[in-house]
Amino acid sequence: MSPLAALIREEISRAGPITFERFMDLALYHPEHGYYRGGRERFGRAGDYYTAAQLQPVFGSLIAARIRRLFEELGRPTGFTVMELGAGRSEMAAPFSEFAYLGLEIDRGALPASFCGVVFANEFFDALPVRVVARRGGAVREMRVGWSGFRFCWVEGEPAEGEVADYARRYLPLAEEGDQAEVNLRALRWLEEVAGRLERGYLLIVDYGYTTQEAARFAGGTLMSYRRHAALEDVLEEPGERDITAHVCFTALQEHAAVCGLRVLRFETLAQTLMGAATEDVLAAALSAGAEPERLRRRLQLKTLLVGMGETFRTLLLGKNAPA
């Protein structure tokens, strides 16, 4: 048993089954043993998965061009800053070098008290710890994590209450017995955080997810874990050794953004966003550098971004005191 699994089991033994949000928080962000805190390689061929940010330099060039246009639309204000949530290894620092840049992690660093610019969140919201609910016995109940025998297991909890119940009622059509879904309250808290500190500018979100109208496609929930480029449905195995993600409910983000004073400006596929930024000059700069092998590699990156990830991932652009 890993040290982190032993710590989680001890907590369950002491206080009873824990929320999945607590389990996911420890599995990913425990200061010493969490998946994102260990020294192992997580990205690329030697890691567990690829992200859009690893498709450099094409992804960075196109996103930087999109943000450059937002900078222009905002009137080229002084002090304009690009802040990246979930910056990881800061692959985007170089493409954003024409602006002041600040990379933040979920539990490291903080947004300034007041700023003007763009908050960029690429595959950030899907890594936020979530609660899990399921329809059992005619009621929406919160599912918890317990310990049985030699492994972690799901434990049916009490009927969902408060914010959890309200989120499930508004955004998650748990229509059939056994339907399961995730409640991402931390995403709403991050929207509030950005809205409270952003004076003028935008929040640009890139992630995979669904709208409430599409949620019925995911009757079993969207939780997945990843290791060595394999997607695994059992998210309770090997805490700290696998990534864990949950699809983003874009309807919840859009509706809560409006409550926070953020205006929904665009909601589209990543391919649409990238093509909108891909002027002839931008594409030429992104694709033509280097010898032929490098140019071929970049063309393949563009194809992946537009045809593969581009149709799966979506972008949500929110604005505050900014032109539509």
C-alpha positions in Angstrom: 0.0 0.0 0.0 1.3 3.4 -0.9 1.9 6.0 1.8 -1.0 8.2 0.5 -3.4 5.2 0.4 -2.5 4.5 4.0 -3.1 8.1 5.0 -6.6 8.1 3.3 -7.5 4.7 4.9 -6.5 6.0 8.3 -8.7 9.1 7.8 -11.6 6.9 6.8 -11.1 4.6 9.8 -11.0 7.6 12.1 -13.9 9.6 10.8 -15.9 7.4 8.5 -16.4 7.5 4.7 -15.2 10.8 3.1 -16.5 12.8 0.2 -15.0 12.1 -3.2 -14.0 15.7 -3.3 -11.8 15.0 -0.3 -10.4 11.8 -1.8 -9.6 13.5 -5.1 -8.0 16.5 -3.3 -5.7 14.2 -1.5 -5.0 12.0 -4.5 -4.0 14.9 -6.7 -2.8 17.7 -4.4 -1.5 16.1 -1.1 1.7 18.2 -0.4 4.0 15.2 -0.4 2.3 12.3 -2.2 -0.3 13.9 -4.5 -0.2 13.1 -8.2 0.6 16.7 -9.1 3.2 17.1 -6.3 5.4 14.1 -7.1 8.5 14.2 -9.2 7.3 11.8 -11.8 6.9 12.8 -15.5 3.1 13.3 -16.1 3.1 14.6 -19.7 4.1 13.5 -23.1 5.3 10.1 -24.4 7.0 9.2 -21.1 4.1 10.3 -19.0 0.4 9.5 -18.7 -1.2 11.8 -21.3 -0.9 14.7 -23.6 -2.5 18.1 -23.2 -3.1 20.8 -25.8 -0.3 22.9 -24.2 2.2 20.2 -25.2 1.4 20.7 -28.9 3.9 23.5 -29.1 4.7 25.8 -30.7 1.5 25.7 -32.8 -1.0 25.8 -29.9 0.9 28.6 -28.1 1.1 30.7 -31.3 -2.6 30.5 -32.0 -3.7 31.1 -28.4 -1.3 34.0 -28.1 -2.8 35.4 -31.3 -6.3 35.1 -29.8 -5.2 36.9 -26.7 -3.5 39.6 -28.7 -6.8 40.3 -30.4 -8.5 40.6 -27.0 -5.7 43.0 -25.9 -6.5 45.1 -29.0 -10.3 45.0 -28.4 -9.7 46.2 -24.8 -7.9 49.2 -26.2 -4.3 48.1 -25.5 -4.4 49.1 -21.8 -1.2 49.5 -19.8 -0.6 46.9 -17.1 -2.3 44.2 -19.3 -1.4 40.8 -17.8 -2.0 37.2 -18.8 -2.6 34.9 -15.8 -2.6 31.2 -16.4 -4.5 28.9 -14.0 -3.0 25.5 -13.7 0.2 26.6 -15.4 2.0 23.3 -14.8 5.5 23.5 -16.4 4.6 26.9 -17.9 4.7 25.8 -21.5 2.6 28.9 -22.3 5.1 31.3 -20.7 7.1 31.7 -24.0 4.1 32.2 -26.3 2.7 34.8 -23.9 6.1 36.6 -23.5 4.9 39.7 -25.2 2.6 40.3 -22.2 3.2 40.4 -18.5 2.7 36.7 -17.5 1.9 35.0 -14.2 1.4 31.2 -13.8 -0.7 30.0 -10.9 -1.6 26.5 -9.6 -4.7 25.4 -7.9 -3.1 25.7 -4.4 -0.1 27.8 -5.2 0.0 31.5 -5.9 -2.9 33.9 -5.9 -4.5 36.4 -8.3 -3.7 40.0 -7.6 -6.3 42.0 -5.7 -7.1 43.9 -8.8 -5.8 43.6 -12.4 -6.6 44.1 -16.1 -6.0 41.4 -18.6 -6.8 37.8 -19.5 -7.1 34.8 -17.2 -6.3 31.7 -19.2 -7.5 28.3 -18.0 -6.4 25.4 -20.2 -7.6 22.0 -18.8 -7.8 23.6 -15.3 -11.5 23.1 -14.4 -11.5 19.4 -15.2 -8.8 18.8 -12.5 -10.7 20.5 -9.7 -11.9 18.0 -7.0 -15.6 17.3 -7.3 -18.4 15.8 -5.3 -20.3 12.8 -6.6 -24.0 12.2 -6.6 -26.2 9.4 -7.7 -29.9 8.6 -7.9 -30.5 5.8 -5.4 -33.9 4.7 -4.0 -35.6 7.7 -5.8 -33.4 10.3 -4.1 -30.3 12.1 -5.2 -27.6 10.9 -2.7 -24.0 11.9 -2.2 -21.6 9.0 -2.9 -18.7 8.8 -0.5 -15.5 6.8 -0.4 -15.0 4.1 2.2 -12.6 1.1 2.8 -13.7 -2.5 2.4 -11.3 -5.5 2.7 -8.2 -4.4 0.8 -9.5 -1.5 -1.3 -11.3 1.8 -1.5 -15.0 1.5 -2.4 -18.1 3.7 -3.0 -20.5 4.1 -0.1 -24.0 5.5 -0.5 -24.5 8.5 1.7 -27.4 10.6 2.8 -29.6 12.6 0.4 -27.7 15.5 -1.1 -28.3 18.9 0.6 -27.5 22.6 0.2 -25.4 23.6 -2.7 -24.7 20.0 -3.8 -28.4 19.3 -4.1 -29.1 22.7 -5.8 -26.3 22.1 -8.4 -27.6 18.6 -9.1 -31.2 19.8 -9.5 -30.2 22.6 -11.9 -27.6 21.0 -14.1 -27.6 17.2 -13.8 -30.6 15.3 -15.2 -30.3 12.3 -12.9 -33.5 10.8 -14.3 -33.0 7.0 -13.9 -32.1 4.9 -10.9 -28.4 4.5 -10.8 -27.5 7.6 -12.8 -24.4 9.3 -11.4 -22.7 12.7 -12.0 -20.2 15.1 -10.6 -20.9 18.4 -8.8 -18.0 20.9 -9.3 -18.5 23.5 -6.6 -14.9 24.6 -6.8 -15.3 25.7 -10.4 -18.0 28.1 -9.1 -15.7 29.4 -6.4 -12.9 30.0 -9.0 -15.4 32.0 -11.1 -16.2 34.1 -8.1 -12.5 34.6 -7.4 -11.7 35.8 -10.9 -14.8 38.0 -11.1 -14.0 39.7 -7.8 -10.4 40.6 -8.8 -10.7 41.3 -12.5 -11.4 44.9 -13.2 -11.4 44.8 -17.0 -10.7 41.9 -19.3 -11.5 38.3 -20.0 -11.5 34.7 -18.7 -10.7 32.3 -21.5 -11.5 28.6 -20.6 -10.3 25.7 -22.7 -11.6 22.3 -21.5 -13.7 19.3 -22.4 -17.2 18.9 -21.1 -20.9 19.2 -21.8 -24.0 21.4 -21.5 -27.0 20.4 -19.4 -28.8 19.4 -22.6 -26.0 17.0 -23.4 -25.6 15.6 -19.8 -27.9 12.6 -20.5 -25.1 11.1 -22.6 -23.0 10.6 -19.4 -25.5 8.8 -17.3 -22.7 7.0 -15.5 -20.7 10.1 -14.8 -17.6 11.4 -16.4 -14.9 10.5 -13.9 -11.8 9.0 -15.4 -8.2 8.3 -14.3 -5.2 8.1 -16.5 -1.9 6.3 -16.4 0.6 5.5 -19.1 -1.8 6.8 -21.8 -4.6 4.4 -20.7 -8.0 5.8 -19.6 -9.2 3.9 -16.5 -12.8 4.0 -15.1 -11.8 2.9 -11.5 -10.8 6.3 -10.0 -10.4 4.9 -6.5 -7.3 2.7 -7.4 -3.8 3.9 -6.7 -4.5 7.3 -5.3 -1.5 9.6 -6.0 -0.3 7.4 -8.9 -2.9 8.4 -11.5 -4.5 11.6 -12.8 -8.2 12.0 -12.1 -10.5 14.2 -14.2 -14.2 15.1 -14.6 -15.9 16.7 -17.5 -16.8 20.4 -17.1 -20.5 21.4 -17.0 -20.4 24.5 -19.2 -24.0 25.4 -18.4 -23.1 25.7 -14.8 -20.1 27.9 -15.6 -22.1 30.2 -17.9 -25.0 30.6 -15.5 -22.8 31.2 -12.5 -20.6 33.6 -14.4 -23.6 35.8 -15.0 -24.4 35.8 -11.3 -20.8 36.9 -10.6 -20.8 39.8 -13.1 -19.0 38.0 -16.0 -20.6 38.2 -19.4 -20.7 35.2 -21.7 -19.1 36.4 -25.0 -18.4 33.2 -26.9 -18.9 29.4 -26.5 -17.5 27.3 -29.3 -15.2 24.4 -30.1 -11.5 24.8 -29.7 -11.1 24.4 -33.5 -13.4 27.4 -34.1 -11.3 29.5 -31.6 -8.0 28.5 -33.2 -9.2 29.0 -36.7 -10.6 32.4 -35.7 -7.1 33.4 -34.6 -5.3 31.8 -37.5 -4.6 34.7 -39.8 -2.3 34.1 -42.7 0.7 35.7 -40.9 0.1 33.7 -37.7 -0.2 30.4 -39.5 2.9 31.2 -41.6 4.9 31.9 -38.5 3.7 28.9 -36.7 4.2 26.4 -39.5 7.1 27.5 -41.6 10.0 27.6 -39.1 12.9 25.2 -39.2 13.8 22.4 -41.7 11.2 20.1 -43.4 11.0 17.6 -40.5 10.1 20.4 -38.1 7.6 21.9 -40.5 5.9 18.5 -40.9 5.8 18.1 -37.1 4.1 21.4 -36.8 1.5 20.6 -39.6 0.7 17.4 -37.7 0.2 19.4 -34.5 -2.2 21.8 -36.3 -4.1 18.8 -37.6 -4.4 17.3 -34.1 -5.6 20.6 -32.7 -8.2 21.2 -35.3 -9.5 17.7 -36.1 -8.8 15.8 -32.9 -8.7 17.9 -29.8 -10.3 20.8 -31.7 -13.7 19.1 -31.9 -13.6 17.5 -28.4 -12.4 20.6 -26.5 -14.5 23.7 -26.1 -13.7 27.3 -25.3 -15.7 29.6 -23.1 -14.9 33.3 -23.3 -16.2 35.5 -20.4 -15.7 39.2 -20.1 -16.0 41.9 -17.5 -16.2 45.6 -18.5 -15.0 44.5 -21.9 -16.4 44.8 -25.4 -18.5 42.0 -26.8 
